[in-house]
Amino acid sequence: MTKEKILKAIGTDAWDKIKKLAFGEQPAGEVTETMLTDGTEIMYEGALAVGTLVMVITPEGEMPIADGKYELEDGTRFTTKKGAVATLAAGGGKGVKTGSKPQTGAINQASDLKEKIEMMYRQHEENAVELAAIKKQFSTMQADNKALRQNLSKISRVLEILVENTPDEPIRNRQFAHNTNNPTKAERIAALLKS
């Protein structure tokens, strides 16, 4: 069954939806027909990119391209999987390449991922050092704050003593002889400041 018969049977909107579900992209653009270096005629919609569905044109009709490595006449190399472009590279090599070389795209992605992980680890170590320094500063500030609160409490008590309405010196006569041991305001302030 040719593509035209399939499109008539299911409709172009359904075909586009199937492509979108299968390849994760909206098919777009006009159809491009070109040749591989071995003389095989192929076609694809829009720009040749990863995920683009590639069809082989035969006398019987169009069919998805087989999995493998290919090269266009302009030197562009690509690999296909399930009829879609899996990897793509502008090239300059001759002929259709086959073999079991590891795909450079996957190697590059793994290398990039490793670099990102190493960078994140270094950043984590730097953040841990900064956090330890901040915790130390916070502990110092807490101790300083405690000392300031104690001093403020002493100052507050001194102010209370100064504001009292009691006379500065106790009255020293026989009538109040039993109260002669009361300290003066100055003596109370001095005792408070020593503590």
Secondary structure, DSSP 8 states (H G I E B T S, - for coil): --HHHHHHHH-HHHHHHHHHHHHSS---S-EEEEEBTTS-EEEEESS--TT-BEEEEETTEEEE--SEEEEBTTS-EEEEETTEEEEEE-----S---S----HHHHHHHHHHHHHHHHHHHHHHHHHHHHHHHHHHHHHHHHHHHHHHHHHHHHHHHHHHHH--S-SS---SGGGGGGTT---HHHHHHHHHH-
